[in-house]
Amino acid sequence: MKKAIVVGASSGIGKELAIILADKGYKVGITGRRDQLLLNLQATKPGSFLVSCFDVADVKNVPACLQHLVDDLGGLDLLVLSSGTGKINPTLDTKIEQQTNAVNVTGFTAVADWAINYFDAQEYGHFAAITSVAAIRGSRFAPAYNASKAYQVNYLEGLRQRAFHLKKPVYITDIRPGFVDTDMAAGNVFWMAPADKAARQIFGAIENKRSVVYITNRWRLVAFLFRLLPGFLFKRL
Ligand SMILES: NC(=O)c1ccc[n+]([C@@H]2O[C@H](COP(=O)([O-])OP(=O)(O)OC[C@H]3O[C@@H](n4cnc5c(N)ncnc54)[C@H](OP(=O)(O)O)[C@@H]3O)[C@@H](O)[C@H]2O)c1
């Protein structure tokens, strides 16, 4: 039985992916801060899910929480990091920006580093993280969110380069969704993928050990066009 952890499985994309992994026969460690939501998910398939409740921004605790969960699972083949936060912030409230960085930058780094060190030591494994199409350019609506996603994309590229040089079968997948119909995307109305559809595509990308994938595929074109847009035009959007 393969073992996986989904960090941020209490709702949204992470929850749907955890369900797919369990259906495919994985034993899945599910994490988040909202323990009741995790326990509800566990109750749907008690033999398949193990719950661990922790805040990724509490970085001192992250390694111990993950190690404890892996001990309970009896090993680890795949870790998917879905935890993330981001709010529209028109007044540039610094509390919102700092909280976004605490989860999407500091918490992300703590989980990523733990996973890569674990997989390096056992000489195989797969780390996948949900970044975003938002990583491609800045945003006046949520500056920290887009900047933190750019950090994640860049960090994963560094980890992929590192894995290549270490010549171990440790795979890194960067999953870049456009809009997915979850609490986080509330208010967006176009090109919204249902969370279960997004999760199915993400599972396929993980199975195929893809390096970078856009969810859904049409967002690859959007990202391409966004990259091409010169700064003097982009700032007018
Ligand atoms: N929905 C979209 O349109 C979209 C687009 C691009 C990228 N994404 C990315 O997809 C990922 C999942 O988001 P979602 O759309 O599925 O939204 P969601 O339903 O709000 O899920 C967010 C998940 O992150 C967890 N989380 C948030 N803060 C946390 C913290 N401090 N510690 C631990 N876990 C934390 C939440 O669990 P708890 O609240 O229980 O802690 C929840 O499980 C995020 O990284 C997001 O940036 C989403």
PDBQT file of the ligand as one rigid body, heavy atoms in Angstrom, charges set to zero:
ROOT
HETATM    1  N1  LIG A 301      -9.063  27.878  -5.786  1.00  0.00    +0.000 N 
HETATM    2  C1  LIG A 301      -8.326  28.467  -6.718  1.00  0.00    +0.000 C 
HETATM    3  O1  LIG A 301      -8.855  29.114  -7.657  1.00  0.00    +0.000 OA
HETATM    4  C2  LIG A 301      -6.818  28.327  -6.690  1.00  0.00    +0.000 A 
HETATM    5  C3  LIG A 301      -6.101  28.761  -7.806  1.00  0.00    +0.000 A 
HETATM    6  C4  LIG A 301      -4.733  28.640  -7.824  1.00  0.00    +0.000 A 
HETATM    7  C5  LIG A 301      -4.079  28.084  -6.740  1.00  0.00    +0.000 A 
HETATM    8  N2  LIG A 301      -4.790  27.681  -5.647  1.00  0.00    +0.000 N 
HETATM    9  C6  LIG A 301      -4.046  27.116  -4.528  1.00  0.00    +0.000 C 
HETATM   10  O2  LIG A 301      -4.577  25.857  -4.193  1.00  0.00    +0.000 OA
HETATM   11  C7  LIG A 301      -4.272  25.575  -2.826  1.00  0.00    +0.000 C 
HETATM   12  C8  LIG A 301      -5.523  25.054  -2.134  1.00  0.00    +0.000 C 
HETATM   13  O3  LIG A 301      -6.494  26.086  -2.067  1.00  0.00    +0.000 OA
HETATM   14  P1  LIG A 301      -8.057  25.808  -2.291  1.00  0.00    +0.000 P 
HETATM   15  O4  LIG A 301      -8.471  26.556  -3.491  1.00  0.00    +0.000 OA
HETATM   16  O5  LIG A 301      -8.309  24.358  -2.216  1.00  0.00    +0.000 OA
HETATM   17  O6  LIG A 301      -8.661  26.620  -1.050  1.00  0.00    +0.000 OA
HETATM   18  P2  LIG A 301      -9.236  26.147   0.367  1.00  0.00    +0.000 P 
HETATM   19  O7  LIG A 301     -10.440  25.301   0.194  1.00  0.00    +0.000 OA
HETATM   20  O8  LIG A 301      -9.358  27.412   1.132  1.00  0.00    +0.000 OA
HETATM   21  O9  LIG A 301      -8.081  25.214   0.970  1.00  0.00    +0.000 OA
HETATM   22  C9  LIG A 301      -6.963  25.759   1.596  1.00  0.00    +0.000 C 
HETATM   23  C10 LIG A 301      -6.345  24.660   2.426  1.00  0.00    +0.000 C 
HETATM   24  O10 LIG A 301      -5.161  25.217   3.026  1.00  0.00    +0.000 OA
HETATM   25  C11 LIG A 301      -5.203  24.936   4.404  1.00  0.00    +0.000 C 
HETATM   26  N3  LIG A 301      -4.517  25.988   5.141  1.00  0.00    +0.000 N 
HETATM   27  C12 LIG A 301      -4.692  27.335   5.047  1.00  0.00    +0.000 A 
HETATM   28  N4  LIG A 301      -3.932  27.965   5.963  1.00  0.00    +0.000 NA
HETATM   29  C13 LIG A 301      -3.268  26.984   6.642  1.00  0.00    +0.000 A 
HETATM   30  C14 LIG A 301      -2.339  26.998   7.708  1.00  0.00    +0.000 A 
HETATM   31  N5  LIG A 301      -1.923  28.138   8.279  1.00  0.00    +0.000 N 
HETATM   32  N6  LIG A 301      -1.850  25.813   8.161  1.00  0.00    +0.000 NA
HETATM   33  C15 LIG A 301      -2.261  24.649   7.596  1.00  0.00    +0.000 A 
HETATM   34  N7  LIG A 301      -3.126  24.563   6.591  1.00  0.00    +0.000 NA
HETATM   35  C16 LIG A 301      -3.637  25.736   6.119  1.00  0.00    +0.000 A 
HETATM   36  C17 LIG A 301      -6.680  24.896   4.771  1.00  0.00    +0.000 C 
HETATM   37  O11 LIG A 301      -6.859  24.119   5.946  1.00  0.00    +0.000 OA
HETATM   38  P3  LIG A 301      -7.261  24.747   7.371  1.00  0.00    +0.000 P 
HETATM   39  O12 LIG A 301      -8.035  26.014   7.133  1.00  0.00    +0.000 OA
HETATM   40  O13 LIG A 301      -8.060  23.657   8.006  1.00  0.00    +0.000 OA
HETATM   41  O14 LIG A 301      -5.964  24.984   8.062  1.00  0.00    +0.000 OA
HETATM   42  C18 LIG A 301      -7.253  24.190   3.549  1.00  0.00    +0.000 C 
HETATM   43  O15 LIG A 301      -7.162  22.796   3.710  1.00  0.00    +0.000 OA
HETATM   44  C19 LIG A 301      -3.728  26.873  -2.227  1.00  0.00    +0.000 C 
HETATM   45  O16 LIG A 301      -2.322  26.791  -2.155  1.00  0.00    +0.000 OA
HETATM   46  C20 LIG A 301      -4.125  27.921  -3.254  1.00  0.00    +0.000 C 
HETATM   47  O17 LIG A 301      -3.255  29.024  -3.244  1.00  0.00    +0.000 OA
HETATM   48  C21 LIG A 301      -6.155  27.782  -5.599  1.00  0.00    +0.000 A 
ENDROOT
TORSDOF 0
